[in-house]
Amino acid sequence: MRSDLPMLVCKVNQPDGPVAYVTLTPQQDLSTRGIAPQEIVGQIIDPERPGIEPDNFARNRVFVEFLHRVIARHAPSLPALQAEAQRQGEGIVAIVDGRAETPQDAVPPEDILGAFQVAEGRIVADSYRPNPNHRILGARGFFQLDPQLQRLLLEELAASVGEGNGDGP
């Protein structure tokens, strides 16, 4: 599966056997300090199976919550989202996963990260609602973000570990 995000499989030997985590953290960082919970995108259920497929992947709730906090904090400042809110005027504006084949048409629920409330052409503060049906890994690969959101996600992941708090932003 291909993603624009720098996905890495990290194999860890546990007392119960090997575990394979998918992370966005560079190998050199993991080698020196280990891996924090919010850095684990998910786990490969059967690490002996080749490749990473949706039926052999379990997303990590801690990472998903971290991802949504980053979106809630930063997406309202994205020019494209602001323009869509202004165009729409009222209602909701969705954050569509970059892997969606036709983002201007009907988008499958698994490709909608979440949505913001829009009023008078502006995004309503603190209105972000994550979509529980979004899939971190689907048939077309791992989730894909707007390039600015991707950069902010990676920066906040690094900062959350650098602060040593493991709780995320």
Sequence and secondary structure as in RCSB ss.txt:
>XXXX:A:sequence
MRSDLPMLVCKVNQPDGPVAYVTLTPQQDLSTRGIAPQEIVGQIIDPERPGIEPDNFARNRVFVEFLHRVIARHA
PSLPALQAEAQRQGEGIVAIVDGRAETPQDAVPPEDILGAFQVAEGRIVADSYRPNPNHRILGARGFFQLDPQLQ
RLLLEELAASVGEGNGDGP
>XXXX:A:secstr
   SS  EEEEEEETTEEEEEEESS HHHHHHH   GGGEEEEES TTSSS  GGGEEE HHHHHHHHHHHHHHG
GG HHHHHHHHHH SEEEEEE TT S TTS   GGGEEEEEEEETTEE TT  EE TT  SEETTEE    HHHH
HHHHHHHHHHHHTT  S  
